Amino acid sequence: MIIAAQIRASRALLGLDQRGLAEAAGLSVPTIQRMEASDGQVRGNLDSVMKLIEALDRAGIELIGEGQVSAGGGRGVRLKQTNSEATGTDATS
């Protein structure tokens, strides 16, 4: 779906603070804060997550999922897979 880092990266690309993103998505600032504080995949009400994704899409952000190629060929943001993710081990072990 979407991970917290994608929200932060999207805001940075758009030059938005949390308040601006909340207004664009029709959500509250605390909702955006909770989503960005999620560890990995964003947790939250499905309707709220969909509002956020739709607002980012309207603003020109293409969310690129794990292993997906950008369909539009434009610029994007993707996090590199860490060694622990690639091997399925915990980095703290």
C-alpha positions, 0 to 999 in steps of 0.5 A: 500500500504505502509506507511512512517514508513514502509520505515524508518523501512525497511531502518533501517533493511537493514542498508541503508540511504536514498541515498542507498535506492534511488539508489536501487530503481532507484529513487532520494534522494528527492523522497525518502525524500518526501515519508518518509515525507508523513503522513501515506500512501505514496503519490507519483507517482505510478511508483515510489512507485512500484519501491520502493516496488520492491527494498525493496522486492529484498532486502528481506523486506516483507511489512505487511499490516494492519491485514495481517499475514506474509506469509513467517513466517520470522521477520518483522516490524509492527506498533501497532494500536493506541487507536484512530485508533482502536476507529476511534477518533482523538487523539487530541480531 
